[in-house]
Amino acid sequence: MPPADAFPPLARFRCHFVAEAAIRFPEYAGSAWRGLIGHGLRATACVTRQPSCTGCLLIQNCVYSTVFETPNSAGIAGGQPHPFVLTLDPQAPRQVAAGAGFALELQLLGAAISQMPYLIHAFAVAGARGFGRNGGCFRLTAVDCEQHLGAEDWQAVYDSETRVYHPLAVQPAPIPAAPQAARLRFVTPWRLKRGGQRIGARELTALDIVHALYRRLRTLAAAHGGMAEAFDHRQLPTDPSALRLEIDWLRWHDWTRYSSRQDALMQLGGLIGEVCLSGAALAELWPALWFGQWAHVGQGTAFGLGGYRVVTDDKLVSPA
């Protein structure tokens, strides 16, 4: 079982906005949000105004490059993971009227937690740019931070009226007791691979889930703080009876996004649904399953993909 200090430092933020003009979000807004924030942060932090971060003297220190281009200073195979995760509600309205409020949640990891003021300024730049060609401008009004991870005890850390940021020392919440069975609700598409091949609804196994989770946590810990060795997938149970998977429903959900960098449409589909894990190995894996709700799993986490929630009796599992 991974100890509490094995997990990388993680803070949840909830940003509140007001639409200054009508906004129509794309089918899945994660790509649009990532692009807007990246543009705003680059405009805020880049001092060289080079067209690319490649070869820049400041690449290891600039807020934009460390958050969005994330140089692989840790030498992690496959690249260093970004220190942020967007949390999006696929059921949220796609249209927001002028004057209406809306919110965005994001997680920051490791050193990026202290860089939230840069992101606040980046949101101001992004809001002036707006969503799409038809405007859709907005302004940031406030930012809340969760005091204990997973406890939903939000506290205001920034207000646009005072323009003062009050950093909050986020404390780890006690992990709730392991249930007899863990029901996972895939809220945004999961993009997993096994042996280089994409895993579909018919191929998914319990080991696919925990292997992907441990790979994600290992790379996050190696890059952003924690104990990477605590998430060695080779120590996971190999006996199928030790961890069983029951599928309530599971299907492939296609999502197409436009990449401005590549000037092309890209397919980023993945699995959504609800599954249940049970068996003798669940108690050992439970801390990682609980923490993974905010770290996400698989590819596309910077867009908010790979999100899930642990539920029991149709209620989200909360700390004790």
Contacts in CASP RR format, 6 or more apart in sequence:
PFRMAT RR
TARGET T0000
AUTHOR 0000-0000-0000
METHOD contacts of the structure
MODEL  1
MPPADAFPPLARFRCHFVAEAAIRFPEYAGSAWRGLIGHGLRATACVTRQ
PSCTGCLLIQNCVYSTVFETPNSAGIAGGQPHPFVLTLDPQAPRQVAAGA
GFALELQLLGAAISQMPYLIHAFAVAGARGFGRNGGCFRLTAVDCEQHLG
AEDWQAVYDSETRVYHPLAVQPAPIPAAPQAARLRFVTPWRLKRGGQRIG
ARELTALDIVHALYRRLRTLAAAHGGMAEAFDHRQLPTDPSALRLEIDWL
RWHDWTRYSSRQDALMQLGGLIGEVCLSGAALAELWPALWFGQWAHVGQG
TAFGLGGYRVVTDDKLVSPA
1 283 0 8 1.000
1 284 0 8 1.000
1 285 0 8 1.000
1 286 0 8 1.000
1 287 0 8 1.000
2 217 0 8 1.000
2 227 0 8 1.000
2 230 0 8 1.000
2 231 0 8 1.000
2 287 0 8 1.000
2 288 0 8 1.000
3 227 0 8 1.000
3 230 0 8 1.000
4 172 0 8 1.000
4 175 0 8 1.000
4 287 0 8 1.000
5 226 0 8 1.000
5 227 0 8 1.000
6 221 0 8 1.000
6 226 0 8 1.000
6 227 0 8 1.000
6 230 0 8 1.000
6 231 0 8 1.000
7 172 0 8 1.000
7 217 0 8 1.000
7 221 0 8 1.000
7 226 0 8 1.000
7 287 0 8 1.000
7 291 0 8 1.000
8 109 0 8 1.000
8 110 0 8 1.000
8 217 0 8 1.000
8 220 0 8 1.000
8 221 0 8 1.000
8 223 0 8 1.000
8 224 0 8 1.000
8 225 0 8 1.000
8 226 0 8 1.000
8 295 0 8 1.000
9 109 0 8 1.000
9 110 0 8 1.000
9 113 0 8 1.000
9 170 0 8 1.000
9 224 0 8 1.000
9 225 0 8 1.000
9 226 0 8 1.000
10 107 0 8 1.000
10 108 0 8 1.000
10 109 0 8 1.000
10 110 0 8 1.000
10 113 0 8 1.000
10 149 0 8 1.000
10 170 0 8 1.000
10 291 0 8 1.000
10 294 0 8 1.000
10 295 0 8 1.000
11 107 0 8 1.000
11 108 0 8 1.000
11 113 0 8 1.000
11 116 0 8 1.000
11 145 0 8 1.000
11 146 0 8 1.000
11 149 0 8 1.000
11 168 0 8 1.000
11 170 0 8 1.000
12 87 0 8 1.000
12 105 0 8 1.000
12 106 0 8 1.000
12 107 0 8 1.000
12 145 0 8 1.000
12 146 0 8 1.000
12 149 0 8 1.000
12 150 0 8 1.000
12 170 0 8 1.000
12 294 0 8 1.000
13 105 0 8 1.000
13 106 0 8 1.000
13 107 0 8 1.000
13 108 0 8 1.000
13 116 0 8 1.000
13 143 0 8 1.000
13 144 0 8 1.000
13 145 0 8 1.000
13 146 0 8 1.000
13 157 0 8 1.000
14 103 0 8 1.000
14 104 0 8 1.000
14 105 0 8 1.000
14 143 0 8 1.000
14 144 0 8 1.000
14 145 0 8 1.000
14 146 0 8 1.000
14 154 0 8 1.000
15 103 0 8 1.000
15 104 0 8 1.000
15 105 0 8 1.000
15 106 0 8 1.000
15 123 0 8 1.000
15 140 0 8 1.000
15 142 0 8 1.000
15 143 0 8 1.000
16 101 0 8 1.000
16 102 0 8 1.000
16 103 0 8 1.000
16 140 0 8 1.000
16 141 0 8 1.000
16 142 0 8 1.000
16 143 0 8 1.000
16 144 0 8 1.000
17 101 0 8 1.000
17 102 0 8 1.000
17 103 0 8 1.000
17 104 0 8 1.000
17 123 0 8 1.000
17 127 0 8 1.000
17 138 0 8 1.000
17 139 0 8 1.000
17 140 0 8 1.000
17 141 0 8 1.000
18 99 0 8 1.000
18 100 0 8 1.000
18 101 0 8 1.000
18 138 0 8 1.000
18 139 0 8 1.000
18 141 0 8 1.000
19 96 0 8 1.000
19 97 0 8 1.000
19 98 0 8 1.000
19 99 0 8 1.000
19 100 0 8 1.000
19 101 0 8 1.000
19 102 0 8 1.000
19 136 0 8 1.000
19 137 0 8 1.000
19 138 0 8 1.000
20 98 0 8 1.000
20 99 0 8 1.000
20 136 0 8 1.000
20 137 0 8 1.000
20 138 0 8 1.000
20 139 0 8 1.000
21 98 0 8 1.000
21 135 0 8 1.000
21 136 0 8 1.000
21 137 0 8 1.000
21 138 0 8 1.000
22 95 0 8 1.000
22 96 0 8 1.000
22 97 0 8 1.000
22 98 0 8 1.000
22 136 0 8 1.000
23 95 0 8 1.000
23 96 0 8 1.000
23 102 0 8 1.000
23 130 0 8 1.000
23 131 0 8 1.000
23 136 0 8 1.000
23 138 0 8 1.000
24 94 0 8 1.000
24 95 0 8 1.000
24 131 0 8 1.000
24 134 0 8 1.000
24 136 0 8 1.000
25 32 0 8 1.000
25 92 0 8 1.000
25 94 0 8 1.000
25 95 0 8 1.000
25 96 0 8 1.000
25 131 0 8 1.000
26 32 0 8 1.000
26 94 0 8 1.000
26 257 0 8 1.000
27 94 0 8 1.000
27 255 0 8 1.000
27 256 0 8 1.000
28 88 0 8 1.000
28 90 0 8 1.000
28 188 0 8 1.000
28 255 0 8 1.000
28 257 0 8 1.000
28 303 0 8 1.000
29 88 0 8 1.000
29 94 0 8 1.000
30 86 0 8 1.000
30 88 0 8 1.000
30 303 0 8 1.000
30 304 0 8 1.000
31 257 0 8 1.000
31 258 0 8 1.000
31 303 0 8 1.000
32 131 0 8 1.000
32 132 0 8 1.000
33 86 0 8 1.000
33 88 0 8 1.000
33 104 0 8 1.000
34 86 0 8 1.000
34 302 0 8 1.000
34 303 0 8 1.000
35 260 0 8 1.000
36 126 0 8 1.000
36 127 0 8 1.000
36 129 0 8 1.000
36 130 0 8 1.000
36 131 0 8 1.000
37 119 0 8 1.000
37 122 0 8 1.000
37 123 0 8 1.000
37 126 0 8 1.000
38 64 0 8 1.000
38 68 0 8 1.000
38 122 0 8 1.000
38 126 0 8 1.000
39 125 0 8 1.000
39 126 0 8 1.000
39 129 0 8 1.000
40 122 0 8 1.000
40 123 0 8 1.000
40 125 0 8 1.000
40 126 0 8 1.000
40 129 0 8 1.000
41 63 0 8 1.000
41 64 0 8 1.000
41 67 0 8 1.000
41 68 0 8 1.000
41 118 0 8 1.000
41 119 0 8 1.000
41 122 0 8 1.000
42 64 0 8 1.000
42 68 0 8 1.000
43 122 0 8 1.000
43 125 0 8 1.000
44 63 0 8 1.000
44 64 0 8 1.000
44 118 0 8 1.000
44 121 0 8 1.000
44 122 0 8 1.000
44 125 0 8 1.000
45 62 0 8 1.000
45 63 0 8 1.000
45 64 0 8 1.000
45 118 0 8 1.000
45 122 0 8 1.000
46 62 0 8 1.000
46 64 0 8 1.000
47 58 0 8 1.000
47 62 0 8 1.000
48 56 0 8 1.000
48 57 0 8 1.000
48 58 0 8 1.000
50 56 0 8 1.000
53 59 0 8 1.000
53 62 0 8 1.000
53 64 0 8 1.000
53 65 0 8 1.000
53 69 0 8 1.000
53 71 0 8 1.000
56 62 0 8 1.000
56 65 0 8 1.000
58 65 0 8 1.000
59 65 0 8 1.000
59 69 0 8 1.000
59 71 0 8 1.000
60 66 0 8 1.000
60 71 0 8 1.000
60 73 0 8 1.000
63 115 0 8 1.000
63 118 0 8 1.000
65 71 0 8 1.000
66 83 0 8 1.000
66 111 0 8 1.000
66 112 0 8 1.000
67 82 0 8 1.000
67 83 0 8 1.000
67 84 0 8 1.000
67 112 0 8 1.000
67 115 0 8 1.000
67 119 0 8 1.000
68 82 0 8 1.000
70 79 0 8 1.000
70 80 0 8 1.000
70 81 0 8 1.000
70 82 0 8 1.000
70 83 0 8 1.000
70 223 0 8 1.000
71 80 0 8 1.000
72 78 0 8 1.000
72 79 0 8 1.000
72 80 0 8 1.000
73 80 0 8 1.000
74 80 0 8 1.000
74 222 0 8 1.000
74 223 0 8 1.000
76 219 0 8 1.000
76 222 0 8 1.000
76 223 0 8 1.000
79 219 0 8 1.000
80 219 0 8 1.000
80 223 0 8 1.000
81 216 0 8 1.000
81 219 0 8 1.000
81 220 0 8 1.000
81 223 0 8 1.000
81 224 0 8 1.000
81 301 0 8 1.000
82 301 0 8 1.000
82 302 0 8 1.000
83 108 0 8 1.000
83 109 0 8 1.000
83 110 0 8 1.000
83 111 0 8 1.000
83 112 0 8 1.000
83 223 0 8 1.000
83 224 0 8 1.000
84 106 0 8 1.000
84 107 0 8 1.000
84 108 0 8 1.000
84 109 0 8 1.000
84 112 0 8 1.000
84 302 0 8 1.000
85 106 0 8 1.000
85 107 0 8 1.000
85 109 0 8 1.000
85 294 0 8 1.000
85 295 0 8 1.000
85 296 0 8 1.000
85 301 0 8 1.000
85 302 0 8 1.000
85 304 0 8 1.000
86 104 0 8 1.000
86 105 0 8 1.000
86 106 0 8 1.000
86 302 0 8 1.000
86 303 0 8 1.000
86 304 0 8 1.000
87 104 0 8 1.000
87 105 0 8 1.000
87 106 0 8 1.000
87 107 0 8 1.000
87 294 0 8 1.000
87 304 0 8 1.000
87 307 0 8 1.000
88 104 0 8 1.000
88 105 0 8 1.000
88 188 0 8 1.000
88 304 0 8 1.000
89 187 0 8 1.000
90 187 0 8 1.000
90 188 0 8 1.000
92 102 0 8 1.000
96 102 0 8 1.000
102 138 0 8 1.000
107 294 0 8 1.000
107 295 0 8 1.000
108 115 0 8 1.000
108 116 0 8 1.000
108 119 0 8 1.000
109 220 0 8 1.000
109 224 0 8 1.000
109 295 0 8 1.000
110 224 0 8 1.000
110 225 0 8 1.000
111 224 0 8 1.000
112 224 0 8 1.000
113 170 0 8 1.000
114 167 0 8 1.000
116 143 0 8 1.000
116 157 0 8 1.000
116 165 0 8 1.000
116 167 0 8 1.000
117 165 0 8 1.000
120 140 0 8 1.000
120 143 0 8 1.000
120 158 0 8 1.000
120 165 0 8 1.000
123 140 0 8 1.000
124 139 0 8 1.000
124 140 0 8 1.000
127 137 0 8 1.000
127 138 0 8 1.000
127 139 0 8 1.000
127 140 0 8 1.000
128 137 0 8 1.000
129 137 0 8 1.000
130 136 0 8 1.000
130 137 0 8 1.000
130 138 0 8 1.000
131 138 0 8 1.000
139 160 0 8 1.000
140 160 0 8 1.000
141 159 0 8 1.000
141 160 0 8 1.000
142 156 0 8 1.000
142 158 0 8 1.000
142 159 0 8 1.000
142 160 0 8 1.000
143 156 0 8 1.000
143 157 0 8 1.000
143 158 0 8 1.000
143 165 0 8 1.000
144 154 0 8 1.000
144 155 0 8 1.000
144 156 0 8 1.000
144 157 0 8 1.000
145 154 0 8 1.000
145 155 0 8 1.000
145 157 0 8 1.000
145 168 0 8 1.000
145 170 0 8 1.000
146 152 0 8 1.000
146 153 0 8 1.000
146 154 0 8 1.000
146 155 0 8 1.000
146 170 0 8 1.000
147 153 0 8 1.000
147 154 0 8 1.000
147 155 0 8 1.000
147 168 0 8 1.000
147 170 0 8 1.000
147 171 0 8 1.000
148 170 0 8 1.000
148 171 0 8 1.000
148 172 0 8 1.000
148 173 0 8 1.000
148 319 0 8 1.000
149 170 0 8 1.000
149 171 0 8 1.000
149 172 0 8 1.000
149 173 0 8 1.000
149 291 0 8 1.000
149 294 0 8 1.000
149 319 0 8 1.000
150 173 0 8 1.000
150 293 0 8 1.000
150 294 0 8 1.000
150 318 0 8 1.000
150 319 0 8 1.000
151 173 0 8 1.000
151 318 0 8 1.000
151 319 0 8 1.000
152 318 0 8 1.000
155 168 0 8 1.000
156 166 0 8 1.000
157 165 0 8 1.000
157 166 0 8 1.000
157 167 0 8 1.000
157 168 0 8 1.000
158 164 0 8 1.000
158 165 0 8 1.000
158 166 0 8 1.000
173 319 0 8 1.000
174 319 0 8 1.000
174 320 0 8 1.000
175 286 0 8 1.000
175 287 0 8 1.000
175 290 0 8 1.000
175 291 0 8 1.000
175 319 0 8 1.000
176 290 0 8 1.000
176 317 0 8 1.000
176 318 0 8 1.000
176 319 0 8 1.000
176 320 0 8 1.000
177 320 0 8 1.000
178 282 0 8 1.000
178 283 0 8 1.000
178 286 0 8 1.000
179 282 0 8 1.000
179 286 0 8 1.000
179 312 0 8 1.000
179 317 0 8 1.000
180 278 0 8 1.000
180 282 0 8 1.000
181 276 0 8 1.000
181 277 0 8 1.000
181 278 0 8 1.000
181 279 0 8 1.000
181 282 0 8 1.000
182 276 0 8 1.000
182 277 0 8 1.000
182 278 0 8 1.000
182 282 0 8 1.000
182 286 0 8 1.000
182 289 0 8 1.000
182 310 0 8 1.000
183 248 0 8 1.000
183 274 0 8 1.000
183 275 0 8 1.000
183 276 0 8 1.000
183 277 0 8 1.000
183 310 0 8 1.000
183 311 0 8 1.000
183 312 0 8 1.000
184 209 0 8 1.000
184 274 0 8 1.000
184 275 0 8 1.000
184 276 0 8 1.000
184 277 0 8 1.000
184 289 0 8 1.000
184 308 0 8 1.000
184 309 0 8 1.000
184 310 0 8 1.000
184 311 0 8 1.000
185 273 0 8 1.000
185 274 0 8 1.000
185 308 0 8 1.000
185 309 0 8 1.000
185 310 0 8 1.000
185 311 0 8 1.000
186 250 0 8 1.000
186 271 0 8 1.000
186 272 0 8 1.000
186 273 0 8 1.000
186 274 0 8 1.000
186 275 0 8 1.000
186 306 0 8 1.000
186 307 0 8 1.000
186 308 0 8 1.000
187 272 0 8 1.000
187 307 0 8 1.000
187 308 0 8 1.000
187 309 0 8 1.000
188 272 0 8 1.000
188 296 0 8 1.000
188 304 0 8 1.000
188 305 0 8 1.000
188 306 0 8 1.000
188 307 0 8 1.000
189 253 0 8 1.000
189 255 0 8 1.000
189 268 0 8 1.000
189 269 0 8 1.000
189 270 0 8 1.000
189 271 0 8 1.000
189 272 0 8 1.000
189 305 0 8 1.000
189 306 0 8 1.000
190 212 0 8 1.000
190 270 0 8 1.000
190 271 0 8 1.000
190 272 0 8 1.000
190 297 0 8 1.000
190 298 0 8 1.000
190 305 0 8 1.000
190 306 0 8 1.000
190 307 0 8 1.000
190 308 0 8 1.000
191 198 0 8 1.000
191 268 0 8 1.000
191 269 0 8 1.000
191 270 0 8 1.000
191 271 0 8 1.000
191 298 0 8 1.000
191 299 0 8 1.000
191 300 0 8 1.000
191 305 0 8 1.000
191 306 0 8 1.000
192 198 0 8 1.000
192 199 0 8 1.000
192 204 0 8 1.000
192 208 0 8 1.000
192 209 0 8 1.000
192 212 0 8 1.000
192 271 0 8 1.000
192 297 0 8 1.000
192 298 0 8 1.000
192 299 0 8 1.000
193 199 0 8 1.000
193 299 0 8 1.000
194 203 0 8 1.000
194 208 0 8 1.000
199 208 0 8 1.000
199 271 0 8 1.000
200 252 0 8 1.000
200 270 0 8 1.000
200 271 0 8 1.000
201 247 0 8 1.000
201 250 0 8 1.000
201 251 0 8 1.000
201 252 0 8 1.000
201 271 0 8 1.000
204 245 0 8 1.000
204 247 0 8 1.000
204 250 0 8 1.000
204 271 0 8 1.000
204 275 0 8 1.000
205 240 0 8 1.000
205 245 0 8 1.000
206 240 0 8 1.000
206 243 0 8 1.000
206 244 0 8 1.000
206 245 0 8 1.000
206 277 0 8 1.000
207 236 0 8 1.000
207 238 0 8 1.000
207 240 0 8 1.000
207 243 0 8 1.000
209 245 0 8 1.000
209 275 0 8 1.000
209 277 0 8 1.000
209 297 0 8 1.000
210 233 0 8 1.000
210 236 0 8 1.000
210 243 0 8 1.000
210 285 0 8 1.000
210 288 0 8 1.000
210 289 0 8 1.000
211 233 0 8 1.000
211 236 0 8 1.000
212 297 0 8 1.000
212 298 0 8 1.000
213 288 0 8 1.000
213 289 0 8 1.000
213 292 0 8 1.000
213 297 0 8 1.000
214 231 0 8 1.000
214 232 0 8 1.000
214 233 0 8 1.000
214 236 0 8 1.000
214 288 0 8 1.000
215 231 0 8 1.000
215 233 0 8 1.000
215 298 0 8 1.000
216 292 0 8 1.000
216 295 0 8 1.000
216 296 0 8 1.000
216 297 0 8 1.000
216 298 0 8 1.000
216 301 0 8 1.000
217 231 0 8 1.000
217 288 0 8 1.000
217 291 0 8 1.000
217 292 0 8 1.000
217 295 0 8 1.000
218 228 0 8 1.000
218 231 0 8 1.000
218 232 0 8 1.000
218 233 0 8 1.000
219 228 0 8 1.000
220 295 0 8 1.000
221 227 0 8 1.000
221 228 0 8 1.000
221 230 0 8 1.000
221 231 0 8 1.000
222 228 0 8 1.000
231 288 0 8 1.000
236 281 0 8 1.000
236 285 0 8 1.000
237 243 0 8 1.000
237 281 0 8 1.000
241 279 0 8 1.000
241 280 0 8 1.000
242 279 0 8 1.000
242 280 0 8 1.000
242 281 0 8 1.000
243 277 0 8 1.000
243 278 0 8 1.000
243 279 0 8 1.000
243 280 0 8 1.000
243 281 0 8 1.000
243 282 0 8 1.000
243 285 0 8 1.000
244 277 0 8 1.000
244 278 0 8 1.000
244 279 0 8 1.000
245 275 0 8 1.000
245 276 0 8 1.000
245 277 0 8 1.000
246 275 0 8 1.000
246 276 0 8 1.000
246 278 0 8 1.000
247 274 0 8 1.000
247 275 0 8 1.000
247 276 0 8 1.000
248 273 0 8 1.000
248 274 0 8 1.000
248 275 0 8 1.000
248 276 0 8 1.000
249 273 0 8 1.000
249 274 0 8 1.000
250 271 0 8 1.000
250 272 0 8 1.000
250 273 0 8 1.000
250 274 0 8 1.000
250 275 0 8 1.000
251 271 0 8 1.000
251 272 0 8 1.000
251 273 0 8 1.000
252 269 0 8 1.000
252 270 0 8 1.000
252 271 0 8 1.000
253 269 0 8 1.000
253 270 0 8 1.000
253 271 0 8 1.000
253 272 0 8 1.000
254 267 0 8 1.000
254 269 0 8 1.000
254 270 0 8 1.000
255 267 0 8 1.000
255 268 0 8 1.000
255 269 0 8 1.000
255 270 0 8 1.000
256 265 0 8 1.000
256 266 0 8 1.000
256 267 0 8 1.000
256 268 0 8 1.000
257 265 0 8 1.000
257 266 0 8 1.000
257 268 0 8 1.000
257 303 0 8 1.000
258 264 0 8 1.000
258 265 0 8 1.000
258 266 0 8 1.000
259 265 0 8 1.000
259 266 0 8 1.000
268 300 0 8 1.000
268 303 0 8 1.000
268 305 0 8 1.000
270 305 0 8 1.000
274 311 0 8 1.000
277 285 0 8 1.000
277 289 0 8 1.000
289 310 0 8 1.000
290 310 0 8 1.000
290 317 0 8 1.000
292 308 0 8 1.000
293 307 0 8 1.000
293 308 0 8 1.000
293 309 0 8 1.000
293 310 0 8 1.000
295 301 0 8 1.000
296 304 0 8 1.000
296 305 0 8 1.000
296 306 0 8 1.000
296 307 0 8 1.000
296 308 0 8 1.000
297 306 0 8 1.000
297 307 0 8 1.000
297 308 0 8 1.000
298 305 0 8 1.000
298 306 0 8 1.000
299 305 0 8 1.000
300 306 0 8 1.000
301 307 0 8 1.000
309 316 0 8 1.000
310 316 0 8 1.000
310 317 0 8 1.000
311 317 0 8 1.000
END
